[in-house]
Amino acid sequence: MDMELLKKTYVVTGATSGIGLASAAALARAGADVIGVGRSTERCRQAEMAVGSLNPATRVHYLTADLSQQGEVRRLAFMIKDRLAADGKVALDGLVNNAGTYTYWLTLTPDGIETQWAVNHLAGFLLTHELLPLLRTAPYARVVTVSSDSHHGARIRWDDPQLRRRYDGLAAYGTTKLANILFTVELNRRLREESSVRAFAVDPGLVKTDIAMKGTPALVSWAWKIRRSGGTGPEVPARCIQYLLIEPSIQHATQQYWKNCRPARASQAALDNRSASRLWMLSEGLCGIGEWSS
Ligand SMILES: NC(=O)c1ccc[n+]([C@@H]2O[C@H](COP(=O)([O-])OP(=O)(O)OC[C@H]3O[C@@H](n4cnc5c(N)ncnc54)[C@H](OP(=O)(O)O)[C@@H]3O)[C@@H](O)[C@H]2O)c1
């Protein structure tokens, strides 16, 4: 067990399968308390049993929330606060914004937002906003957002950021993964150097998960099945996520985009401060939050 992790608590979204499940398992094995988040009560129950059985010394709880809906994200933040309080804790040591989806067709959430934009970007933005006071209370805390190499070549079309007028599922996915890095850049800028909270974005690489086989056309599922066969297991990015959550030496690292526990090259568009700031204001508006004072 890692003595560093004992008594620490981490929230992992999308912790019922793939990279999120592997990250929750790695953290629990290492001795941390884990709050996993999933959208299905049954899959949450199964994951809680599986992850909870890995280490009797840790507390593992799963909470159900559909992160495509902003009301659910806010409700989740309340449930996390209640959970911490029930465990006698006042601080949260890290948040992993991992939940992600790929939608081939244009679908809108009940809030009227394109689904990938809502789940892959806005949910992490809003959840971080809601949990920041708890993260600030920890001696040091991390916000790790799972992005992707597919942000390369993507750009935000400011006249139609959700691509609602001319939807293309892959382009929309790439845009949200670009948004993950821009969010990280702007969060760090707003938190400033001396903050105890630090944000990182991570490229998990190509990973053998079912992400493009959930509600997609048969041809897309088939193509993903072939493509993912060249990928790693989810335990590989889970190691990097754990590193970014706990490694003390990177608290003041200037590199914000990582892969395999090393800094990675993000696109110029992803590191553009003006776009990061513009996206932030757009996201505040879409989430109905006023000026985010950080
Ligand atoms: N696999 C790759 O090669 C790859 C590469 C680059 C980046 N990524 C990123 O890695 C992250 C994890 O993906 P993965 O590959 O591990 O896929 P995955 O196995 O499908 O995991 C996605 C997780 O997000 C959850 N989720 C999806 N929609 C949700 C919603 N509306 N509300 C709450 N939870 C929701 C899923 O729940 P269910 O279990 O109920 O489906 C699942 O737990 C994503 O952000 C993805 O963009 C993956």
The ligand as an ORCA input file, in Angstrom:
! r2SCAN-3c Opt
* xyz 0 1
  N     -10.518      4.133    -25.458
  C      -9.679      4.945    -26.041
  O      -8.886      4.542    -26.933
  C      -9.636      6.394    -25.665
  C      -8.682      7.194    -26.305
  C      -8.609      8.538    -25.972
  C      -9.444      9.059    -25.001
  N     -10.366      8.260    -24.395
  C     -11.207      8.893    -23.357
  O     -11.182      8.099    -22.192
  C     -12.360      8.332    -21.407
  C     -12.936      6.998    -20.964
  O     -13.345      6.276    -22.104
  P     -13.190      4.697    -22.246
  O     -12.431      4.450    -23.483
  O     -12.731      4.101    -20.961
  O     -14.701      4.313    -22.578
  P     -15.840      3.532    -21.767
  O     -15.331      2.201    -21.319
  O     -17.046      3.594    -22.602
  O     -16.015      4.419    -20.462
  C     -16.760      5.607    -20.465
  C     -17.346      5.797    -19.096
  O     -18.161      6.988    -19.102
  C     -19.476      6.632    -18.661
  N     -20.479      7.509    -19.261
  C     -20.799      7.668    -20.565
  N     -21.822      8.532    -20.700
  C     -22.154      8.929    -19.447
  C     -23.160      9.784    -18.913
  N     -24.056     10.405    -19.695
  N     -23.225      9.949    -17.570
  C     -22.359      9.308    -16.760
  N     -21.399      8.477    -17.190
  C     -21.299      8.288    -18.532
  C     -19.645      5.189    -19.109
  O     -20.728      4.558    -18.435
  P     -21.312      3.121    -18.935
  O     -20.388      2.086    -18.332
  O     -22.662      3.095    -18.372
  O     -21.265      3.116    -20.435
  C     -18.287      4.653    -18.718
  O     -18.217      4.442    -17.326
  C     -13.286      9.148    -22.312
  O     -13.251     10.502    -21.902
  C     -12.688      8.998    -23.707
  O     -12.958     10.114    -24.519
  C     -10.476      6.945    -24.708
*
